[in-house]
Amino acid sequence: MNLTYLKKQLDKSKITFLAGAGISINSPSNLPAAKNYMLSMFKTLDQIAGWKQDLFQDLYYQYIEKQSKIRFEYLMALINQYFDSENHVLDIYALPKSPNEYHYGLANAIQNKNTVITVNFDVLIELACINRKMKVSQELFESDSVKEKKNTLYKLHGTALKLNDNGTWVRQLKESKSTLSSIGIDGYKFELFDSKRKFFEKKLKDSTLVVIGYSGLDDFDICPLIEEIKSGKKLVWIDFKNQDDVTYWSGDSLLRTNLPSPIKKILKNKRRTAENIILLQGRTLNILKRLFPLYFIPFNILYKSPEYNLDEYFRLVFKRIDFVANDAKFLYALLQEFLEITNISLLETVFADYKNQSYKKASQSGFHLAKRLNDENRFPEAIAVCEELVKLDAVHNKDFVPANLVLLAEIFKKQSSKNYDKALELYRQVINFPGIDRYTLAKACMGIGDLFQNRNLLKQAQGCFEKAYDMFQKMGYFLHASDCLQRMGTVEVDKQKFKKALSYFEQSMELKSRLGDERAIGRLKHEIGVLYNQKRDYAKAEKYLSEAIDIFRIVDDKHSLALALKELSVANYYLKKIDQAKENILHSMKYFKAAEQEYLYAHCLQVRGLIALTECDYNQSYLYLREAVEISKRYSDEVNVRNCLQTIQLVEKVSKVKLSVLDLQSLNDSWYNLGETLYNQFHNIPKAVEAYEKALELNPNDDMAWSSLGYMNQEKGQINEAIICHKTALRINPALQNSIYHLGNIYYEKKEYRQALEYCTLLSRYYPNDSDLQRKITDCRSRI
């Protein structure tokens, strides 16, 4: 298919244009790109606000150098809440007065009864309409129902200037319900259930959507709607590339290309097929002129907007703001909202500063510091901060005590020793706290439910989750409500009531889909995959776990990815896809070993033991299973101990060897094989050394173990120890080529050419045609 054929199709279709910020950057509009806007904002705040340099520079470094993902709307909303309630920093969107070719083309589209939707704050499309002597109105979605009207521009995120019926402009940024206040500071609150959703859903179903100048990377914007709503209409996404030719992707060709992230996610959801998505890459304006030649035509520039000096602009804006230079409240807001991109020392510093200035601020920053420490599994430090907060707030900020107690309970519940009794005691203190708010009460109920479920008190756990769900639902906390539904599903799984569990999981997934929470959707798919594994429906388990893994890779959730791969390896194993099972479980083992999560590593060892059994590697299977039993006993994981012992019985049955009285040579081989695996697959030299040493304890005359241990010493730079090991191996087996080769290399690198010549000559008996070896022998002789 080519652009000519696509144009003929579009000529017969209703068109809805979705315009993003990219259309307003071109001259003569000259509106700055969001990235440049944010860079200048950071620099100017650094110069004017007087923040501590060590704090600000680290945050600035994270954004500038590491390209951390800070949402433009999020940053603007924080500034609005903490020191710019009038939104002066966004007045720049009201300044450009000269529409460019994009704006005039969209004005022509509106005049020809097409729908134009924009997420932009500027009023350049409206100005293009006015310059064309055309009456236009703005739809800002301020009412519950939206009726389609003639000559209307639909603005999903509000506007910098509101156009009145009499043609006058009024500053709008503070009052509009559709601007930053509704989507920024609380995050993920794009109004999925309001008039915007209904209107946009109708347009997606009724017309072809043409996307221009839009990144589609919004976390809480319209892309989740495009993903969610099933439509047979075409989606034409024009992706700007600075190239003369137009690259056309659709159908099978679309699946083979490196897709922009939003299209990749839309296809993952399978709400649209590759056949009704078209990706065009090239210069956007040239593509539009070919597809819509009646709209995008040359025009006369009426006025040229200046190219703004953003640094100077922000300096002027901040002079109008009542800004307290030494107050770190905005920096604190940034820290608590962007915990994933800031290091822990920043929060510690802010906590200390606030403690000296204000108990209330110290309480808030300390709470987020404790949460971060808990997330990083630094439990003693998290507990210390929380206990100090409880004492502090009991005197100065009593209303915040229950939230501290809930966090403290969660830390005790999560820490490696898992002090469930202490956690339950704290949750009960929260429930009995006078005047407790409903949100904290619901959190405590959910926490108690977790503890009951852990103790297999399933009826009590379900009651707690149901109570928490009712409270969150009534308060409008849909994310927490969906978490409760997910927990209710896991209780039903524990009760072996899979049909009811699946119903809860699906309800939870529906809520999370509306909220656009990709990570949570991945975890639900993982739960459903585990459920099907337990039902022994391994084909469905494989399907859901594979979908979860795709999501975890996109959101870069390594822990959840490792868990899902572990479960997928189980499904692969029972579907007799042994190579895939082995690959997946090795990935999980590598991650959990590196993360020192022994409890989960033991579960991987059990699966690895099963796979080794299938491969008839009975000694290796026993070795994995025995290690899994030892670890699981330490963590009182009776279920995994039982699973491992059952698998050991299988190994005994198949191998016809009583594993409790395995001969020393078999165990020696197992430790040696483990050492080889630890080095070759995981490059874990310390653990490999341990395995080789255990093999040698059982059989001191194992020449290969001595040789491998020698090579490990080489890797560690312990050359003298390496020489001893290799020479020991050769005393046992004078024809061991590995050690002859390594000793030749060691002496050659040490420039001890006489010894090097001895071993190289010995090795040449086995490899007489090796040119590199002959070159080395010649070189040694010339240097003696």
N, C-alpha and C positions, 0 to 999 in steps of 0.2 A: 504494500500500500504506500502511496505517496501523498504529499500535501494537497495536490489537485483533487484526488479522490476524497480525501478527508474533508476538504472544503465543500464538495458537493453534498456530503453527508450532513455537515453542520448547517448548510443552507436550508435543509429540510427539518431542522430540529429547533426546539426552544433552547435558548442559551441563557445560562446564568454565569456571569463572570465573578470570580472571587479574586479581589485585588489586595496584595500585601504591601508592606513598606517599601519593597524594592522599586515600585513604580514611581516613587517621589524623589528618588536620588538623582535622576538624570537632569542635566541642565535643560531649561533655565530654572527649574524648581529649586534644585540645590539643597534639598533637605538632607541633613547629615544622616548617615547610616547609624543604626542602633549601637553597633559595636564602637564606632568612633565617639558617639554620644557618651557611652559608659566610660570609655577610657578617659575622656576629658573630665567627666564628673569625678572620677577617682583622683585624678591629678589635682584638680582645683580644691577638692575637700582636703587633700593632704596639705596644700599650701595655706588655706584659709582657716580651717577648723582648729589647727593647733593640736591635733591628736598626737599621742605619743608615737614617735617615729618607729620604734621597734614593733609596736602593734600594727600600725597601719601598713607599714612596708611589707610585712609578711602577707597580709590579706591582699594587698596590691600585687605582690609577687605571684600569689596563687592565681590571680585572674589574668595578669599580663603574660607571665612566663609559662605557666602551666595550662593556660587556656581552660581554666575551670568553668563549669557551666553555671553562670549566674543569670537568671532570667531578667530581661530588661524590665518587664512589668513588675516583677518582684522587687527589684532595686528601687524603682520609682515609687512603689507603694510604701516601702519602708521609709524612704525619705519623706513621703507625705505624712506618715503617721508620727514620725519622731521629731521633725523640725520644720516641715514645709506644708502646713495644713492647707494652704491656698494653692498648692501645685504650681508655684511660680516656675519651677524647673522645667515644666512642660509647656510654658508659653511659647517656646520656639516653634511649636507646631501651628501656631496661629500667625506666624510672621510671613512665610512664603506667599507671594501674591501672583506668581506666574506659573500656571499649569504647563505641563509639557505634553508631548504627543500622546502619551498613555492616557492622561486625564481627558484630553479632547476626544480621543477615540472612545473612551467609556461614556462620555457625555453623549456622543452620537449613538452609542448602543442603547442608552436609557431612552433617548428620543424615539428610537425605533422599536420600543416596547420590549426590550430585553431587560433582564434583572441584573443589577450590579450590586454586589455586597462587598464591603471593605472592612478590614480590621484596623484601618489607619485613623489616627487622631486628626490629621490635617484636613483642610477644607478645599483642596486643590481640584477635586472632581466637581464640587459644587461651583467653584469659581469658573471652571471651564464651561459648565452649563450656562451660567449667567453671561459669560462672554459670548456665547452662541445665541444670546437673546432668548434663552429658554428658561421657563419657570421650573424650579426644582424644589423639592422638599426633602427634609432629612427624616428618616425613621430611626429613633434611638432606642426602641424597645422598652419604653418606660411604662407601658401598660401591659396587662395580662394577655390581651389578644391583639394581634396585628393583622390588619386587612391590607391587601395589596392595593396600591394606589398608583395612578399614572405619574410619570416623571418623578420618581422617588429613588433616593439613594439610601440603601440599608446599611447602617453603621453598627456593627456588632459590639464594638468596644467603646462606643461613645465618640465624642468630638471635642476639639479645642474651642470651637465657636459654634454656637447654636444659631441657625438661620430662622428668624421670625417670619411670620406670614407677610409682614409689611416690608420685608427685604433688609431689615437691620440685623446686625450680628451682636450676639451677647456671649460674653465669656462663660464657658460651660463646664470646665474641668472639675470644679469643686462639687457641683450639684448632681451631675449625671450618675444615674444608678449603674450605667453600663461601663464606667471607666474603672480606674485602678482599684478603687475601694472595694469593688465586688469580686475582683479576680486576683488581687495581688497579695496583700499582707497575710491572709489566712491560707492562701495557696490552694490549688486544686478546687476552686469554687466557681468555675464557669457555670452559669445557670443552665444546667442540662435539662431541667424540668420546666423551664419557663417559655415565654413566647419566642425567644430566640431559637430554642431547640425545635419547636413546632414549625416555625417558619422555614428554617434551614432544612429540616427533614422533608418538608413538602417540595422544596426546590430540588433536592437531590433526586427525588422520585419522579418529578415531572419534567426535568430538563437536563440537558448535557451541561456538566460543570466544567468551565475553563478556568484554570488556576494560573495566575500571573503574579510575578514579583513577590512570591510567598514562600518562605522557607519550609513551613509545615512542621517545624520542630517544637511547637507549643506543647507543653505538658498538660495544660488545662484549657485548651482552646477548641477549635472546631475540628481538628483532625480526628479526635476520637469519634466524632459524629460521622465523619466520612467512613471511618473504619467500621462503625457499628451498623449503619443503616444499609440494608441490602437494596440494591437498585440495579436494574437492567440497563439504565442509561449510561452513556459514556462519561468517563472522567478524562479530560485532556489536561495534562500537567505540563506546563512549559517551564523547563529548567534552564536558567540562563547559563550559557557557556560562551566564552569569547572566541567564537569560531565562525567562519563564513558559511560553511555548510550546515544543513539541518540534519541531525541524526534522529531517526524515527524508530521508536521501540513499541511493540505491542505483541500480544499473544506469546508464542514460544520465544521470540527474540527478546521480549521483556524479561523473561525468566532467566535469560543467559547474561544479562548485563549487570553492571554494578549500580544497583538502584539507589536513588535518594531514600533516606530513612523513612519518610512518611509513606511512600509507595510500598516499600518493603513491608511495613507494618500492616497496611491495608490488605496486601496479598496474603499475609500470614493469617489474618482473621478469616480469610476465605469468604468474606461477604461479597466480594467482587471477583470476577474471573479476570485472568490476564487479557482475555479477548476484549473486554470493555474498558480497559485502561490503556491510555495512549500517553507515552512519554516523549516529548519533543525537546531536544537539546540543541541550543544555538542562541543567537542574539534574539531576545524576546520580541523586540519591536519589529524586526524583519519578518519573524514568523507570523505575528499578528497582521501585518500588512498583506501577507499572502493569503491568510485564512479569512480575514474580514476587511477586504479592500475598501468597502463603503464606509467603514467607521474610522479606520486608522489612516488618515490622509494628512498631507502637509498643512501647516497652519502658520499664521503670522504671530510672532512674539509681541504681545501687548506690553509686557513689563518683565524685566529680568530680576529675579530674586538674588540678593547678594549671596556670596559664598561666606558662610558664617565662620568667624573665629570663635570656636566653641569655648576655648579657655577664657577668652575675654567675656563671652556671654555669661558663663557661670559666675565669674567674678562679680559682674554687675548684678546678677540675680541674687547672689548671697548677701549683697549689701542691703537688699530689701527684706531679708529674713532676720527675725529676732533669733540669732544663733549664739548660743553660749559656747565660747571657744573651748573651755576646759572640761566640758561635760562629755563623757564618753558614751552617752546613752544610745546614740545612733550606731556607733561601732559595736556596742553590745548587741543591738538588734541584729546587725549583720552576722555577728558571731553565732547567735543562737539559731538564726534561720539557715545558715550555711555551714552547719557543723561538719558536713562531710568534706569540706575543702579547707578547713582551718585546723591547725595543730593544737594539741592539748594545752601547750604552754600559754597560748593566747587567753584561753578561758581562765586559767589559773591566775594570770596577771590581772584580768578584769575583775575576778572575784576578790582578789586582795585589795584592789583600788576601791571597789564599791564598799567593801567592809569598813574602810576608813572613812568613807563619805556618807553612806546611807545604808542602814540595815535592810530596808526594803529592796534596794537594788542588789545588795549582797545576796539576799535570799534568792532572787530571781536568777542571777548569774551562777550562784552556787548550785542551784537545782539543775541547770543545764550542764554544768561541769560534772556533777554526779552522774547524770544520764550518759554523758560521753564516756566517762570512766567505766561505767557499767557496760556500754556497748563494746569497749575495748577489752572486756574481761579483766579489768584491773580492780578486782572486788574489794580488797582491803582499803584501797584509797577511796573508792566510791562510798564504802560504808562509813569511813571516817568523815568525809564531807557531809554525807546525809545526817549523821548523828549530830554534827556541829550545827547543821541547819535546823534540826528539830529543837535544839536548845535555844538557838538564836530566835527562831520564830515563835517559840512559846512565850517569849517576853515581848517581842517587837511586832510580830506579824502573825498573830495566832491563827487567822483564817487559812494560812498556807500550810499549817502543820499536817493536816490529813494528806495532802499531796506528797509531802516529804515522806510520810510513813508508808504510803503506797509504793513509792519508788524504793524505799529501803526494803520493803517486803519483796519486791521484784528482784532486788539484788541478792537477797538471801536465797530466794527460790532458784535463781539462775547460777550462782557461784558453784565452783567445782565440788564443794562438800555438800551442796544442796541441803541447807538447813531449813527443811519444810516446817518444822515445829515453830521456829522463830518467825518465819514468814506468816504462818497462820495466826500467831499471837499478834503480830503487827496489823494484819488485815482486820482482826476483831477490834483492835483499838480504834481503827478508822471508822468502822461501822457504828461504834458507840460514841464517837466524838460529837459533842453538842453542836448543832447548827451546821452540820456537814452539807456541802453542796451536792446536788444529785449526780453531777458528772463524776466526782471523786468516789461517791458511794457506788456508782455503777462499775467503775474501774476495780474497786475492792471486791465487789461481787464476782467479777470475772476472774480475778486473781484467786479467790477462794475456790471457785469452780475448777481452776487448773490444779490446785492442790488436791481436791477431792478426786479428780480424775486420775492423778498420779498414784493415789492410794487405792484405786479401783473402786471407789465409792461412786459408782456411775449415776445412780439416781439423784444423789445430792449434788453432784457436779452439774447434771442437766438442769436441775432447779435453779442453781446459781446463774448459769448461762442464760436461761430463759428470762430471769429477773433482770439481768444486766441488759439483755437485748431490748426488753420493753422500755427500759429507761432511756437507752441511747436512741431508740426509734422515736420516742416522744419528744426528745430534745433536738432531734434533727441531726444527730451525729451518725450519719449513715456508714461511714468507714468503720467505726467501732461496732455498729450494729452488724455489719457484714462479718467482722471478726468473730462475734458471738455465734452467728450462724455456722461459721466454719468450725468452731469448737464443738457446737452441738452435733455437727456431722461426725467429728472424730469420736465423740462419745458413742454414737450409734455404730461406728465401725468396731469399737471395743466390745459392743454388745452383739456383734456379728449381724446387725440389722442393716445390711448393705443398701437395700432399696431406700430406706428412710434416710440413711447417711447421704446417699447420692442426691436426694431431694434438697437437703440442707446445703450441700456444696453448690448445687446449681442456683439456689436462691442467693447465696453469698456471692457467686460469680456474677450474677446479673447486677447486683448492687455495685460491685467493684468495677464492672465494665462501664456503668454509667459514670462512675467517678474517674475513669481513665487510669486506674491504678494498675499498670502493667506488671509490676513486680508481684503484687498480691494475686493477680490472675494467674501468673506462673505458679505460685505456691499452691493455689487451689487445684490447678491441673495436676500438679505433683501429688496432692492428697488423693485425687480421684484415681491417678495411676497406681498409687499404693493400695487403694481400695480394690482395684481390679486384680492386682497381684495376689491379694488375700483371697479373693474369690476364685483365683486360678484362671481368670480370663486374661491370659497373658498378651493376646493380640491387642485388646483394648488398652491394657496397661501400657504396652509399648507405644501406642498412638498418643495417649495423654502425656506420658512422660517425655516423649520426643518434642511435643508442642511446648511443654514447660521448659525444656532445655533450650529451645530456640529463644524463648523470652529471656531466660537467665543470661544467655550470651549477649543479647541486645542491651540489657540493663546492667551488665557486668557484675552480676551477683555470684561470686565464685563459690561461696559456701552452699547456697541453694543448688547451684549447678552440680557440685560434687555429690550432694545428697540425691539429686535426681538421677545422675549417672549410676550411682550405686543401685538404685531401684531398677533402673533400666537394664542393668547387667543381669539382674535376677530374671526379668522378663525374657531377655535375650537367651539366657541359659536354658529356660524351660521351652523356648521356641527352637532350641537346638542351633542357635546362632552363636556358636562358641567363640569364634574370633572376635565378634562384636562385644560379647559379654566380657571377654578378657581385656579388651582395649578400654572399655568403660570403667571396669573395676580398678584397673591399674591407675587411671586418672584420679579416681576418688581416693585410693590409698595414698597416692603421692600428695594430694592436697591435705588430707586429714593428718598425715604424718608431719608435714611441714607446719601445720597449724597446731600441732600437739593436742589434737582432739582424739585422745586414745579410745574413748568410749565408742566413737563412730568408726575409728580405724579398726577396732575389733570386729565390728559388723562386716566391714569390707573383707577382713581376713577370713571370716566364715564363708563368704561368697567365693573368695579366691580358692579356698580349700575345696569347694564343690567343683570348681572349674578344673583344678588340678586333678581331681578324681576322674573327671570325664576324659582328661588327657592321659590317664593311666600313670600319672606321676604320683604314686602312692606315698612315697616318703615326703615329697614336697607338700602334698595335701595334708599329711599328718602334722608337719611342721607349722603350717599356717593355722590349722585348727587348734593345736596345742597352745600357741601364742595367744590366739583369740580367747581361749578358755581362761588363761592366766589373767589377761586384762579384764575380761568381763567379770571375773570373780572379785577383782579389786573394786569394781563399780557396782557390785551386787546386782548385776544384770543377769538374772536367772534365766530369762527367756533365751538370750544368746548362748549362755552356757549349755542349756538344754539342746538348742539347735546344733551347736558344735559337736556335742557328744553323740547326737544322733548321726551326724555326718561321719564321725570317726567310726561308728559301728558299720556304716556303709563301706568305708574304706577297708575295714577288717574283713567284711564279707566278700568284697570283690577281690582283694589282694590275697586273701586266705592267710594273712599274717596277724598274729595277736599283737596289737600295737603296744600293749602295756609291757611286753617283753621283747621289743625290737632289739635285734643284735646291734652291737656297737658300730659295726661297719656301715649299716643302713643309716644310723643317726649321723655318723660322720659325713656321709654323702649328702644328707639333708642340709646340714649346716654349711657345707661347702657350696651347694647349689643356691642356698639363701644368700650367701656372700656374693656370688656371681650376679644374682638378681638385683641385690641392693646396689651394686656398683653399676652394672650395665644399664639398668632401666631407670634407677633413681639417682645415680651418682652420689650415693650417701656413703662416703668413705669411712667415717667413724663406725657406723653400724656394720658395714661390710667387714671391717677389721675385726669387730667383735665376733662375727659369724665364723671367719676363718680361724680365729684363735680357739673357738669352741670346737671346731672340727679337728684342730690339732691336739686339743686336750684328749679327745677320744681316740685319735690315731696320730701319734707324733711322727709317723713315717709316711704321711700323705704328701708326696712330692708336689702335687698341683696346688695344695693349700699353701705350702711354703712359698711357691713361686708367686701365687696371687698376693700373698701377704707382702712379699718383696716389692711387687709392683705398687701396692697401696702405699708403702713407705716412700717409693719414688714420687708418687703423686703428692705426698705430704712434704717432700723435700728432705726427707731423712735418708740420705744416700748411704751412709755407713750401715744403718740397719737394713736397708734394701740389699746391700752386697752380702751381708751375713745370711739373710733369708734365701737368696738365690743360690749361694754356695751350699747351704744346707740341702736345698732341693736337689742339687747336682750330686751331692754325696749319696743321696738316696737313689737317684736315677741319673747317671752320667749322660744319658742321651736326651734329657729334657730340653727341647729346643727353645721353649719360652725363656727359660732362665739363661741359656747360652746367649740368646739374642739380647736380652736386657743387660747382661753384664758387659757385652761388647759395646753397647751404646753408652752405658755409664762410664766406662773407662775412657772411651773416645771423647766424651764431653768433658771429662776431668783432665784431658790431655795426657793421660798415662798410656802412651801409644803402644808400649811393649805388651801390657796386659790386654789392651783392646785388640791388638793383632792376634793374640792367642785365641781369644774367643771368636773373633770374626773368621779366622781360618778354620776353626772347629765347625762353625755354622756353615761355611762354604761347602763342606762335605755333603750336606743335605740339600744345598741350593747352589749348585755349581754355575748356573746360568744367570744368577742375580747380578745385574750390572751395578746397582748401587752398592752392593756388598763388595764387589771386586774393586770398585773405586775407593771404598773406605780402606780395604786391605793395602792397596797401592799407596795411599796417602800415609798410612801408618808406617809402612816400610821406609818411605822417604824421610820421615821425621825421627826415626830411631837413630 
